[in-house]
Amino acid sequence: MIIIKLERFFEKDGYILALMLITVPLAGELKFYPLNEEFRISFGAPVFFFFLSLLRQVPAVLPGFLTGAAVFIFRVFLGLWGGGHDGLAPILYDQASGFFFYMTYACLFYVLKANRFRERPVMLGFIGFMIEIVSDCVELAVQFLIFHTVVTPEKITDIAVIAISHTFIVMSFYSVLKLYETQSREKQTRRQHEHMLMIVSNLYEETVHLKKTLKTTEQVTNDSYQLYREVKGKDEQLSGRILRLAGEIHEVKKDNQRIFAGLSKLISNESLRDYMRASDLLQLVIRMNEKYAESLGKQIDFHCSIEGEHDDYHVFIVLSIINNLTANAVEAMGEEGMISLRLHKPNESMVEFQVEDNGPGISEKIGDIVFDPGFTSKYDEFGTPSTGIGLSYVKEIVTELEGDIRFDNQQRGVVFAIRLPVRHLIQKG
């Protein structure tokens, strides 16, 4: 436990403390003397308050002592360097009160547990304001004991006004910092959510393939049992082999059913949104494929156009279809290009998605065989073809949803258009 705390300290609070010991003495030299020649007002106090509010593991007393000592030593050094004093003792007396200011400030900050209000800047600012006034009073008391200086009530009012200005400056910077942290966390959360959506979307694709495999194995199992009944009585050895084969296929089907059930349960996890606004879905596709294009070293401009009013659409159905087409377009592009995603309703019962690119297009000789399983026109640098299941999958899922898919070659590039019944994409009820 001690090792873990030390590691945390050196990773975060250690850097803050080191920066504090350098910054506060320097900021303390931006000063003026509103009450007497010994009592100074500087930017050291607000900078000290700001750093204390950032510390998480270290008790405020330690940085208070170290900062007070650093300020004291720095000012004594400057006094010796500048001259004008009769030896070291007068300089030590002059600067001693500053140490007590920072020490008092840190002790009060620790006793009042001001860091509890890190998420409540107004309360933290009020506590800082009160602490600074008390610390100034302690500094004045030390100066009274050393130099017998007298402070009037009017001067205390000046101290309060200055403390308010210090607090306002610190809370402004602190609020900006907290806003930046909040925005950073939101971006990180959004990236994680998008990553999970794409993972589940890919799993959704796999369930479609697995569902097809289940149907195939079920048909093969039935055919095997039918063949077994036909052969039984004619060739006992062959019928036995057929029966064993049918049993093994049946076991494969049961394993696939278990996998399918697990994937389906994962996809329907309530922690993920099943439906999303159409604009958010298309923007998600664009962001994912911008990263994909960047990973391939390509500069591709993405555009999005949505016409009319749309309901929230099923996340994984739309993502698995549109992301497949968009990724295919990215792969077909050269080093530069443009991809446009469009969405509109040709009528109230149908919705049409379009993915257009300005790539090489599709040869007329190829035609509709682009949707055949295993067909591909993409090869890597070693001449190895891709799997060729992307468009065949899209065709399969679109057909299953009672929709249709077509493509149209343009003067430059190609447009894939997918029409789907709205009822299969929106939340029922």
N, C-alpha and C positions, 0 to 999 in steps of 0.2 A: 504493500500500500504506500509506504514512504517513497519507494522508488518511482511508482507511478505518479505521485504528486510532484516529485522533483522533476520528472520528465515533462509534465504539463507546465510546471513553472518555467523551465528553461525554454520550452517551445513557444509560450505565449507571454506570460507575465514577465519573464526575464528580459525579453526585448523591450517591452513597455517600460520597465523600470530603468533599463540602461538609457533609453531615450529620454526618460524623465530627468535623470541625473545630469544630462547634457543640456536639455532644453530649458528647464526651469531657471537655473542660474543665469543663462543668457537672457531669457525673457525678463528676469528681474532687473536687468540694467536699463530697460525701457521704463523710466520712472519719473515721478515728480514728487515734491514735498508739500502737501497741502497744509500741514499743521505746524511742523517745526523742522529744524535741520536734521533731526535724527529719524523721524517717522516718514517712511517712503511709501508711496503707492505705485505699484508696477504691474506688469502683465504676468509676473511670476505666479501670483495667486490663482488667476483663472486657468493658466496652463497646468498648474499643479492639480486643481480641481478636476480638470478634464482627464488627466492621466489616471487619477484615483478612481474615477468612474469607469475606466476601462479595465482595471485590474479585477481578476476573478478569484484566484487562489491565494494570493499573498495578503495577509492582514495589513491594513493601512498604516499601522504603527511603524512597521519596518521601512517602507518607502518614505514615511514622514521623517524618521530619524536620519536616514541616508540623504534625503533631499535637503533637510535643514543643515546637515553637516557640509554637503557639497556647496550650498549657497554661502554658508559662513566662510568656508575655505576660499572659495572663488572671490568673495568680496575682500577678504583680508589680503589675498594676493594682489588684487587690483589696487588696494590702498597702499601696499608696499611699493608697487610698481609706479604709481603716480606720485608718491612722495607727499609732502605737505603735513606730515604727522611727526610728533616727537616720539619716535620709537614704535615698538610693536604693541605695547599695552593700550594706548588710546584707540588703536584700530580694533583691537579685540573687544573693547568696551562698546565701540560704536556699532559693531556688527552682531553683537551677542543677541540682541532682541529679535533679529530676523530668524534665528534658529528656533526660538520659542514660538514664533508665529507658526512655522511649518509643523512643529511638533504638536502644538495645540490643535491645529487644523486636522492633522492625521488622527490624533487620539479621539477627537469628537466624531470624526467620520467613521471610525471603527466602533465606538461605543453606541452611536445612533444607528449602526448597521445601514448606512445610507445606500449601500449597493443593493439592498432589497428592493429599492425603488428604481432600479435600472430601466424597467419597462414603463415607468411613470415619470417622464421627464419633468413635469410641472412640480411634482412633490420633491423630486431630487433637487431641482433648482431652488426650491424654498429652503430645504435643509442646507444646501450649500451657502445660500445667502445668510442664514442664521449663524452657521459655523464661521464664516469669514468675519462677521461682526464681532463674535466672541474672541476669535483669534487676534483681531486687530486690538481689542481691548486688553488682551494679555500682553501683546507687544508694547502697548502704551504703558501698561503697569510696570513692565520690566524697565522701560526707559525712565519712568518716574523714579524707580528705585536707584537707577544708576546716575541719571542726569537731573532729577528733580524737576522734570518738565510738567507743566500744567496744561490740561486739556479742558476746554469749555464744552457745555452741552451742544452748542452750535456746531462745533467741530465733529461731534459724534454723528450729527445729522449728515454732515458731508461724507463721513465714512460709510453710512448706510446707503447713500445715493451711489457712491462708487461701487459698493458691494452689489447693488442691484444691477448696475451696468456690467460688472464682471459676470454675474450669473446669467444675464441675458446673452452675452457673447458665448459663454460655454454651452448653454442649452441650445443655442442655434447650431453650433457645430455638432453637438451631440445628436440632435434630432436629425440632421442631415446624414450623419454616420449611421444611425439606426434605420433611416429610410433606405439607405444603400444596402444595408445588411438584409432588410426585409425583401427588397427587390431581388437580391441575389438568391435568397432562399426560395422565393417564388419561381425564379427561373430554373433553379435546380430541381424543384419539385415538378415543374412542368416538363423538363427534359426526362425525368424518371418516369412520369406518367406516359409521355409519348413513347418512350422505349418499351414500357409494358404493353401499351396498345399494339405496337408493331409486333411484339413477340406473340401476343395472343392472336393477332391477325394471321401471323404465319401458322400458328397452331390450328386456326380455323381452316386454313387451306389444307393442312394435313388431315383434318377430320373429314374433309370432302373426299380426298383420295382414299382414306381409310374406309369411308362409307361405301365407296364404289368397290373396294376390295372385299368388303363384307358381303355385298350382293353377289360378287363373282364367286367367292368361296361357298356361299350358300347354294348357288346354282350348281357348282361343281360337285358339292356333297350330294345333292339330290340326284344328279346324273350318275354319280358313282353307285349310289344305292339302287337306282333303276337298273344299271348295268349288272350289279350283283344279283338282283332277282332274275334277270334274264339268263345269266350264266349258271346260276345255282341249279344243281341237278344234272347239268351237262358236263361240267368240268369242275370238280370239287377243289382241286389245287388252285386253279385260276380264280374261282369265286372267293376262296379264302384270302388270296392276295388282294383282290379288289375290295373285300370287306375291310381288311386292315388299312388299305389306302384311304378308303372312305372315312374310317375312324380317325386317321391322322389328319385328314383335311378338316374334319369336324373339330378336332382339338385346336387347329390353327384358327378356325373361325371363332371359337370361344375365347382364345387369347386376344384376337383382334377386337372382340366385343368388349372385353375388359379394358383394353387400351382406349377404345372409343368412348366408353363410359367415363373414364378418368379425364380424357381431354375435354369432353363435353361439360363435365363438372367444373373444370378449371376455367373454361371459356365463359361460363355463366356465373363466375365469381361476382358477388354483389359489390365487391370493393372497386370494381371497374365499371365505368359508365357504359351501358349497352347502346345508348343512343346519344347523338351529338348533333349540334347545328351543322347544316350543310357547309356553311362558310368555314367553320372550324375544321371540318373533316378535310376539305380541299387544301386548306392552309397547312394542315398536318402532313398531307401527302407531299406538298411542295417542300416543306422544311426537311423531311426525310430524304427526298431525292436531291435536294441541294447538297446535302452532306454526301450522298452517294456519288453525285457527279464530281464533287471536290475530291473524293477518295480516288476516283479514276483519272484525276488530273484534267478534267474538262470544265470549261466555262460555259454554263448554260443559263440562260435567262428564263425564268418561269413566270407565267402570267395566269391569272385566275379571273373568270367571268361567271357571274351568277345572275340569271334572269328570273324575275317573278318571286313569289313567296313559296317557301319550302318548310315542311315539317322537319323535326329531328329525325335523322336517318340512322339505321343500324350501323354501328361503328365497324364491326368486323367484316360484314358483307361488303360494304362500300370500300373499305381499306384494301381488302384482299383483291378486289377486282381492279380498282383504279390504280392502286400502287403497283400492281403487276404490269399494267399497260404503261404507266409512267416510267417504271424502271426499264422496261424494254426499250422505250424511246430514248432514254439516257444512254443505254448500251449501244444503240444503233447510231448515235450521233458521232460526229467527228470531234475535234478538240473544242469547237464552239458551236452554239446553236440556240434554238429557242423552242420551248414547249409551252403550250397553252392548254389549260383545263377549263372546260365550259360546262355549265349545268343549266338546263331549262326544262320546262314541262310542255311537251307538245299538246297534251290535253290533261284533264283533271286526274285521269287514272294512270298515266304513264309519266315517267321521269327519264330524261336522256342525259347521259354523261358523254362528253367528248374529250379525247386526248389528241391534240394535234402537235406535230413536230415538223421542222424543216430539214429533216435528215434525208437520207438517200431514197426513202420510200420503199415500196414493195413491188417487185417485178410482176408484170402481168402474167408471165409464164407460171409463176408460183400459184397465184389465185388463192382459193380457199383452203389449199392444203397447209397454209400457215397455222390452221387450227388443229391439224392432225397431231396426235401424240408422237413425240420424238422428232418432229420436224424442227430444224433450226437453220438459220443463216448466219449465226454468230459463232466465231471460232476465236480461241485465244492465240497468243503469240506463238505457241507451239503447234498450232493447227488442231487442237483438241476441241471438238464441238461442245456447245452447252447442252444441258439436259433436254431442252425443248419442251418442257411441260408447262411453261408459263401461259401461253395463249390457249393451249388445249384445256388447261384448268379453267381459264376465264370463260371459254366457250361452254364448258361443262356446267359451271355454276350458274351462268346466265340462262342456259337452257333449263336447268332445274328450277330456276326462279320464274319460268315462263316468259323470259325476255328474249331479245335477239341482239346479236352483235354483227357489225359490218365494218368494212374499212373502205376508204375512198382515197385513191392517190391524187395528190394535188400537183400543181406545176413543180413544186419542190416540197417534198415531204409527204406525209400521209395523215389522215384523220381516222381514228377509231371511234365509232359511235356505239354506245350501249343503251338500249331501251329496256327499262324494267318496270313492272307494275308497282305502283306506289304502295299497295297494300302489303307487299313483302318486305318493305324497308322501314315502315313506320311502326310505332308501338301500338299494339292492338288494345282496344278498350279505352 
